[in-house]
């Protein structure tokens, strides 16, 4: 969930001492401000509440939305877009081929419907990285010929 420059608004809250202390420790280990970390947690929590079945994972590529026990949303949406089927048929086909339940695929498509730009950007970045990796491999193979 890359956060682009956007307008902000001040928010003041009173949280339990234990919560703030855990936030302090996590902020230090993540090397980010408490404010940024708290905003991320609130944002992700609101998104998960609005889209049951969606969780957030961290990793080298950053935070991203994913299905509980399943693939990242961007991976699933990229797969669905590659199918010949559309609508409900696409949901059922993706569920069958990926060993998911249709409600899991709908959870991802519902999330995508609300956060389309974010998911499309991740799909685009992945395609660009794959193309760059393939080009590097091809150059290496040519050098070895």
N, C-alpha and C positions, 0 to 999 in steps of 0.2 A: 504494500500500500504506500507507494511513494506519495509524499505530500508535496504538492506544488505550492508555490507562493500563493497565499490567499489572505483575505482579510481575517482579522482575528477580533475577538471580543474578550474582555476581562471577565473572569468568573472566580468568585470567591467561595470557598467551601470549608466547613469544619469537619475534619475526619478524625477518627480514633487515633490515639497516639501510636498504637501498635501498627496501624495501617501506614501511617506516615513514616515510621521507622523502617518498615519493610520497603517502602517506596524509596527512602534514602539509600538503603543498601543496594537495591536493584539498580537505581540510577547510577550509583558509583560503579558497579560492576559492568553496566551497559555503556558507561561513558556518555550518558545523555542527561539532559536536564530533567529534574523531577516533573516540571511542567509538561515537557514533550512526552514523557513516559506516561504520565497520568492521562493526558489527552488521548494517547494511543489506546490505553486500556479502556477508557470510557467509550471511545469511538468503536472499538472492536466489540465491546459488550453490547452496545446499542445495535450494531449490525447483526450479531449473533442472536439477539432477542427478536429482531425483526425477521430473521431468516433461520429458523430452527434447522439443525443439521449442518450448519456452517460453523467452522472453527478457524482459528488463525495459527499459522506455523511460521517459525523463523527459520533462517538458513542463509547460506552464502548469497542468495539472490534477494534477501530481505524478507519482510513479512508478507504473507499472502493468504488469501482465503482458500479454504479447502473443505472437502466433505469430511465429516467425522468418519475416521477409518477408511477414507478413500482418497482419490486423487485431488490435486489442486483444482480449483474452479477453472482456472485458465486452461489447464490441460483437458478437462472434460469438455469445455465449450469449444476448444479447438477441434477436438475429436468430433463433436456433434456437427459442427460446421462442415466437416469433411464428408459427412454422410450424404447419400443421395436422398434419403428420406427427410421430410420436414414435419413440423408440428408433433402431434402425439406419436406418430410412427417413428420419428427420430428419437424421441424419449424412450420408447420401448426398445428400439434397436440398440441404442447406446447402453441401456440397462442390461440387455441380453449379452452384448459383446464384451462389456466391461465387468460382468458379474456383479452388477449393482441392482438395486430395486428402483422401479420407476420414480418413487417419491424422492429418492436421493438425487436422481438426475433433475427432477423438477426443483429441488432445493437449489441446485447449482444454477439452473436457468433463471430461477426467480432472483437470485443474487445478481446474476449477470444483467438482468433487465434493469435493476436499480443502479448498478455500478459498471455499466457497459464500457465507458471510456477507460476506466482503470484496467479492466480485464483485457480489452482490445490492445492496450498499450503493452501489457505483459506478453500477450500472444505475439505481437509485432517484434518485441525485443528478443524473444526466444527464437523466432524465425531468423532474425538478423544474426544472432550468435551462432545458430546452426550453419547458416551459409558461410560465415567467416571461418568456422571450424573446418568445414568441408574444403573451402578454398585453401586453407593452410595445409590440410592433408594432401590435397592434389599437388601443391607446390613441393611438398616433401617427397611425394612419390615420383614426381618428375625429376627431382634432384638425384634420386637414387637409381634412375633408369640408365 
